[in-house]
Amino acid sequence: MRGLIKVIEWPALLLFVALAPAFGADLQTTLQGKVEEIKDPPAGIEGVVVEILDKEGKSLKKALTDLKGSYTVAGLKRNLLISIKMTKDG
C-alpha cells in the first residue's frame, strides 16, 4: 500500500513543479536585445549599460551587454510602458 501512495505522490509533485513557472510567466516578461555598431558587418558593443525606465523616467532594471553586445532584462511587469536608455563610458 505504501508503494502505491508514493507512486501517486511523485507525479503530483512533479506536475506542481513543472506548472509553477507557467503561472509566474503570465505576470512578468523578459526583454532581450543587442547593441551593435553601425558598420558592415555589424559588431556587438560590449559594456553598454542598458537601463529600463518607467513612463515617469524612474529606473526599474539595468543590464550590461556581453562580448557580443547582447543583454537580457528579466522580471519586468507585463503591459508596462517603458523606455530604454543606453550608455557607455569612453
FENPE-V505759 format. One line per field, one symbol per residue. ss: DSSP state (H for helix, E for strand, L for the rest). Layout:
BEGIN
ss=???
END
This chain:
BEGIN
ss=LHHHHHHHHHHHHHHHHHHHHHHHHLLEEEEEEELEELLLLLEELLLLEEEEEELLLLEEEEEELLLLLEEEEEEEELLLLEEEEEELLL
END
